[in-house]
């Protein structure tokens, strides 16, 4: 049986971007993590250790978003890699939205998505 878990709209302030100013000023980001896993045993036994801990997911996102990168694609790949290393039998999708990007236009956000799900 497949189950899903999502941790959505993780709001963080970070310093990603190709422009030097983005590294100094920073900006708002919203991150979604979607997980396909199997948690029958966790549900039957009411046992957190048998499923994906939301706190763990949030912590990984926070830690990786704190490492400055020029590309949010790079940050997304780091997040996916850490999640997969910590939960080998689960699949993940990560979406990073950069709010109000400095691209000479009225744009709400730009986003990238990385999907390891089959």
C-alpha positions, 0 to 999 in steps of 0.5 A: 500500500502506498501512503503520502505525507506532505509538509507544505508552505514552509516559509523561510528567509534565505540568500539565494540568487545569482545577483550579489544583492540577493546574497546581501538582502535575501528574500522570502521562499516557500517550500513544499515537500511531498512524500510517498511512503508506506506507514501501515505499521506506524498507523497500526502501532501509533509509532512515529519511528515507523513513519516520516517525522515532519519535524525531521523534514522541516529541519532538513529544509531549514538547514539546506536553505541556510546554505547560500547557492546561486541556484534554487535548483542546487538547493532543491537537489541537496534537500532531495539527496538528504531526504532520500539518504534518511528515508531510503524506502520513500520517494520525494518531491520538493518544490521551492518557490522564490517569492517576488524575484528580482526579474524586472516584472510583476511576478509573484514567484518562480519555482523549481520542482524535483521529483524522485517519485516513480 
